[in-house]
Amino acid sequence: MKKKLFCYGALTFALLMSASFLSVSAAQNLPTLGDTSREELSPLMERKLGEQIMNSVRRDPDFMDDGPISEYLNRLGNKMLEARPDARGETTYDFEFFAVRDPVLNAFAFPGGFIGFHSGLILAAQSESELASVMGHEIGHVAQRHIARMLTSQKFDSFIPLAALALAVLAARTSPDAAMAVAMGGQGLAIQRQLNFSREAEREADRVGFQILNDSGFDTAGMVSFFGRLQASMRNYTDNAPAYLRSHPLTSERIADIQARMLDQRYRQRADSLEFYLTKARIRVLQDSTIQGLMDAKVFFETQIRSEKEEDKIAGTYGLAFVAFKQLDFANARVLLEQAKTRLEKSQANKNILNTSSMFASLAIDIQLGSKQFELAAASAEKAMQQLPLSRGLVYQYVEALLSAKKYEVAGAYLRDQLVMYRQDARLQNLLAKVYAAQGKQALQHIALAEAYAIQGSWPAAIQQLDIARNEKDAQYYEQSVIDAREREWKELHKEELAEERKRK
């Protein structure tokens, strides 16, 4: 099977933005920028673009919608941002860090503070400082507004070459031959200009990322060690891709630049958190949950628990519990999770993780749900939320447990309270729609679905759900009033968006 190339860095996030989640025609409709990028692509517009992209990302089957993984990545990222709050920009972006299922080493940033990691990259990171170095690098792209600057550079070129190269990079995920065919339609000079700009942006992101890495207390040597591994990886991929798809700058130059910066820094050794190892265990299982993939993961974890390192023993046992859960062997999963927890409680350095992470609680709840112990799962989730009130994953598990236990009134009341605090959470609206469906409240069900579509910016689908709700027999005066108000509001917003698109043509 031919190897894939999926670029890592400044070029990748711009290409993904312009081709994967915005259509080629949408990319052509982006505003043309003058000498100062902020004049026409404001930070607020960047954020809006990023949110539109993420709406599509979250619907992709390769998006890792896993509470513990998401919470770990966001805790790590926000720790780094606390050390350098100026990286959030003048509008103080709320960054979002997420993982996607892909074995190729890659990470990317979308405009407005959305940063993604391939599962393969997280597994390849041999230390938390290495993972943090990639995170700092991508934060650097956002902080330096490279999206706006790259679009500014397009003032001198047609959008067609950028779109052609974007499609080629995406096609390379499944077929290098298709990638070459698509990319050959682009114009070489414009592509070279784009690559030159990306090299400059990569070096700039390295410098910013290095400073963030250092200020947040991580080992800056992690950046050098990871880049070295990335350099070796790229040698394996480039044979099957056209030269201009090799957007990664000369890695040796970047490594030399970072090594020079390290000369002024005191040596700092930082211990990896147990949560880093547990995250890798979950990702290893979720990256390939086929029968063979689970068997391979089991072999890996059985080897890992023979390590002398306590973190490896705990993470390996936890990984075996997760494999057993995925294999629907809930009894064995429960035993293995208890074994991992017993090891953890004996470890003075790591036992506090039970109070700071949902890793153990979340898997315990999943095992209870799988075993059809729905009321126990709901009670476990409720207790865990008291300990970890900011865990969104536990919120969703709690509602799923209530739904499974047929406690619809409790679930509905809880969801409505949550939506007061988290108005833009489409998943909460979808769960509320499930509750209403179970209660036979059809008008409210379709109103909730409409709200979920509206949060995602899918105005036609949202308005269609309102039409369905209006015609349901149980749509009373209150529901009709809500439908009419939402319809007026959303039609106006949709009209404004269409007008903006026409202006850009």
Beta strands, then each sheet from edge to edge (+ up, - down):
strand 1: 96-100
strand 2: 107-110
strand 3: 114-118
sheet 1: 1+ 3+ 2-
end
